[in-house]
Amino acid sequence: MRFIHHSELNKKQWDQLVESQQADIFSFSWYLDTCASDWCVLADEKMENGIAISFTVKMGIRSVSPPIFARNLNFIGTDAAFQEMAVS
């Protein structure tokens, strides 16, 4: 798993993952581009599992915060991948 800033992300591939897993609208790249100040994803190399993480930078400090109208962002993929991420 690695962090990928949205400017370096293959957004088409990410959106395909979000759509194939029937994840919330809040994880689509177009939503995050519109509603989050900045964001990245924590994903595996094959882009089969991951989570979008939105954040703000204030006075040089990064702070994770969900985008507008989203209460939370969910992990997208298998439970095994989530467990692997939690252990790493």
C-alpha positions, 0 to 999 in steps of 0.5 A: 500500500502506498499514498498517491496524491491526486495529481499523480493518480490514474483517476480513471482507474481509481473511479473504475474501482469505486464504481466496481465496488459500488462505493459511495459517491464521496470516493469518486475523483470528480467529487473529491476534486470538487469538494475537498481542498486536497486529497490522496488515496492509500492504495495497493499497487494494482489499484484493487483496494484503497481508501481516499483521504481528504486533507487540509493544510493549515500553517504547514500542518496536514489535517485529515478531514472528510469532504463536504457532505461526507461523514466518512470515507470507506475502505474500498476492496476486500476485507483481507486487504483491509486487514493487511493494511491495518497490520502494516 
